[in-house]
Amino acid sequence: MGAVIPILIEGFKEAGHFELTTSASVHNWMKATYLRDIVESEIEGVESLQTIRSTSDLNSIEFYDIMEELQRFGAEFLGVNIPDPDPNWRNREHESYSDKIRL
C-alpha cells in the first residue's frame, strides 16, 4: 500500500480535502473507513462496540478486497488511478500478503 497513500494524498489535495494530506491522516482514514468492525459488547448496558482492525491482521483476500475498494473510490471520487500492487495476486491467493504489504 506504500504507493497508494501518495496517490490518495494528491487526489485529496486536488479535491480540496486538505485535512487528508499526510501519510498518517490518509492511513488513519483508510483504517477507519475499511477496517471498522462492530462487535457485540460484554459490558452491561452497552450493546455493541466499534473497533478498528489492524492492517497486519488482513489475509491476502481481505487485503486485495480493500485495494479494489480504494481503486474504485480513487477513480470515482478523486479522479486518480491506483494501480494493482500485484496484477497476478489471484493466481497466488494461497500466499499470505499480510506480512509483506501493509496499509
Secondary structure, 3 states (H helix, E strand, C coil): CCCHHHHHHHHHHHCCCHHHCCHHHHHHHHHHHHCEEEEECCCCCCCEEEEECCHHHCCHHHHHHHHHHHHHHHHHHHCCCCCCCCCCHHHHCCCCCCCCCCC
